[in-house]
Amino acid sequence: MLRRLISRYRLILLIFIVAILLYHPLFSLFFFQDDFFHLKMAQANTVSDFINFFSFKNSYSYAFYRPLTTQVFLFMTKSIFGYQPFYYHLIAFIVFCANIFLIYKIVLFILKNNNFSVIVSLLYALSSANMTTLSYISAFEEIGMAFFFFLTILFYLQKRNCVWIFLVFGMGFRLA
């Protein structure tokens, strides 16, 4: 089973390896600029504080409403790994690789051409715009929004009969 998966997706795995080689220096970056503000925003000492992440009003006059990809991501990562930026970057990179795979699946579904799907995925992986989203921990919101967007599009294209799946990921996109 594993060999079949590796054989089937070997070019995508190769893109992941190229992305690791390209972006691995970013894993050693420390927190900077907006990261500290977002980490402060992601503090929750009680369940009520955590639930308030989803409130439109906040005590910091925060102008953005992205609770899943900002406050929840930072809160959960900080709770598990503390202030070790490597793990924040690692999680962002894993979701980035999921985005590469989702792009591959979407293009393959639409065009039915494996080679073109791989090329589009490679272009996305090598885009210079990803340097910013992978280097700033607070820019995870862009990677997270892309993840929910691509996942929702893929489910829509596949016309899944499970309406609740589409609604959950659609809501995830809204909250991201």
Contacts in CASP RR format, 6 or more apart in sequence:
PFRMAT RR
TARGET T0000
AUTHOR 0000-0000-0000
METHOD contacts of the structure
MODEL  1
MLRRLISRYRLILLIFIVAILLYHPLFSLFFFQDDFFHLKMAQANTVSDF
INFFSFKNSYSYAFYRPLTTQVFLFMTKSIFGYQPFYYHLIAFIVFCANI
FLIYKIVLFILKNNNFSVIVSLLYALSSANMTTLSYISAFEEIGMAFFFF
LTILFYLQKRNCVWIFLVFGMGFRLA
6 13 0 8 1.000
9 101 0 8 1.000
11 114 0 8 1.000
11 118 0 8 1.000
12 100 0 8 1.000
12 101 0 8 1.000
12 104 0 8 1.000
12 118 0 8 1.000
12 121 0 8 1.000
15 100 0 8 1.000
15 118 0 8 1.000
15 121 0 8 1.000
15 122 0 8 1.000
15 125 0 8 1.000
16 97 0 8 1.000
16 100 0 8 1.000
18 122 0 8 1.000
18 125 0 8 1.000
18 126 0 8 1.000
19 93 0 8 1.000
19 96 0 8 1.000
19 97 0 8 1.000
19 100 0 8 1.000
19 125 0 8 1.000
19 126 0 8 1.000
20 93 0 8 1.000
22 125 0 8 1.000
22 126 0 8 1.000
23 93 0 8 1.000
23 130 0 8 1.000
23 131 0 8 1.000
23 134 0 8 1.000
26 89 0 8 1.000
26 131 0 8 1.000
26 134 0 8 1.000
26 135 0 8 1.000
27 86 0 8 1.000
27 89 0 8 1.000
27 90 0 8 1.000
27 93 0 8 1.000
28 86 0 8 1.000
29 85 0 8 1.000
29 89 0 8 1.000
29 135 0 8 1.000
30 85 0 8 1.000
31 39 0 8 1.000
31 83 0 8 1.000
31 85 0 8 1.000
31 137 0 8 1.000
32 136 0 8 1.000
33 136 0 8 1.000
33 138 0 8 1.000
34 136 0 8 1.000
34 138 0 8 1.000
35 136 0 8 1.000
35 137 0 8 1.000
35 138 0 8 1.000
37 138 0 8 1.000
38 70 0 8 1.000
38 71 0 8 1.000
38 74 0 8 1.000
38 137 0 8 1.000
38 138 0 8 1.000
39 74 0 8 1.000
39 78 0 8 1.000
39 83 0 8 1.000
40 60 0 8 1.000
41 58 0 8 1.000
41 60 0 8 1.000
41 62 0 8 1.000
41 70 0 8 1.000
41 71 0 8 1.000
41 74 0 8 1.000
42 53 0 8 1.000
42 70 0 8 1.000
42 71 0 8 1.000
42 72 0 8 1.000
42 73 0 8 1.000
42 74 0 8 1.000
42 75 0 8 1.000
42 78 0 8 1.000
43 49 0 8 1.000
43 75 0 8 1.000
44 50 0 8 1.000
44 52 0 8 1.000
44 53 0 8 1.000
44 71 0 8 1.000
44 75 0 8 1.000
50 75 0 8 1.000
52 58 0 8 1.000
53 67 0 8 1.000
53 71 0 8 1.000
53 72 0 8 1.000
53 75 0 8 1.000
54 67 0 8 1.000
54 175 0 8 1.000
56 65 0 8 1.000
64 70 0 8 1.000
64 141 0 8 1.000
66 141 0 8 1.000
66 145 0 8 1.000
66 175 0 8 1.000
66 176 0 8 1.000
67 175 0 8 1.000
68 144 0 8 1.000
68 148 0 8 1.000
68 172 0 8 1.000
68 175 0 8 1.000
68 176 0 8 1.000
69 140 0 8 1.000
69 141 0 8 1.000
69 142 0 8 1.000
69 143 0 8 1.000
69 144 0 8 1.000
69 145 0 8 1.000
69 176 0 8 1.000
70 138 0 8 1.000
70 140 0 8 1.000
70 141 0 8 1.000
73 91 0 8 1.000
73 140 0 8 1.000
73 141 0 8 1.000
73 144 0 8 1.000
74 88 0 8 1.000
74 137 0 8 1.000
74 138 0 8 1.000
74 140 0 8 1.000
77 87 0 8 1.000
77 88 0 8 1.000
77 91 0 8 1.000
80 87 0 8 1.000
81 87 0 8 1.000
81 88 0 8 1.000
85 137 0 8 1.000
88 137 0 8 1.000
88 140 0 8 1.000
89 134 0 8 1.000
89 137 0 8 1.000
91 140 0 8 1.000
92 133 0 8 1.000
92 134 0 8 1.000
92 137 0 8 1.000
92 140 0 8 1.000
92 143 0 8 1.000
93 134 0 8 1.000
95 140 0 8 1.000
95 143 0 8 1.000
95 144 0 8 1.000
95 147 0 8 1.000
96 130 0 8 1.000
96 133 0 8 1.000
96 134 0 8 1.000
96 143 0 8 1.000
98 147 0 8 1.000
99 124 0 8 1.000
99 143 0 8 1.000
99 146 0 8 1.000
99 147 0 8 1.000
99 150 0 8 1.000
100 121 0 8 1.000
100 124 0 8 1.000
100 125 0 8 1.000
101 121 0 8 1.000
102 147 0 8 1.000
102 150 0 8 1.000
102 151 0 8 1.000
102 154 0 8 1.000
103 117 0 8 1.000
103 120 0 8 1.000
103 121 0 8 1.000
103 124 0 8 1.000
103 150 0 8 1.000
104 117 0 8 1.000
104 118 0 8 1.000
104 120 0 8 1.000
104 121 0 8 1.000
105 117 0 8 1.000
105 154 0 8 1.000
106 150 0 8 1.000
106 153 0 8 1.000
106 154 0 8 1.000
106 157 0 8 1.000
107 113 0 8 1.000
107 116 0 8 1.000
107 117 0 8 1.000
107 120 0 8 1.000
107 121 0 8 1.000
108 114 0 8 1.000
108 117 0 8 1.000
109 154 0 8 1.000
109 157 0 8 1.000
109 158 0 8 1.000
110 157 0 8 1.000
111 117 0 8 1.000
124 130 0 8 1.000
132 139 0 8 1.000
133 139 0 8 1.000
133 140 0 8 1.000
133 142 0 8 1.000
133 143 0 8 1.000
134 143 0 8 1.000
141 176 0 8 1.000
144 176 0 8 1.000
145 173 0 8 1.000
145 176 0 8 1.000
147 176 0 8 1.000
148 169 0 8 1.000
148 170 0 8 1.000
148 172 0 8 1.000
148 173 0 8 1.000
148 176 0 8 1.000
149 173 0 8 1.000
151 169 0 8 1.000
152 166 0 8 1.000
152 169 0 8 1.000
152 170 0 8 1.000
152 173 0 8 1.000
155 165 0 8 1.000
155 166 0 8 1.000
155 169 0 8 1.000
156 166 0 8 1.000
160 166 0 8 1.000
END
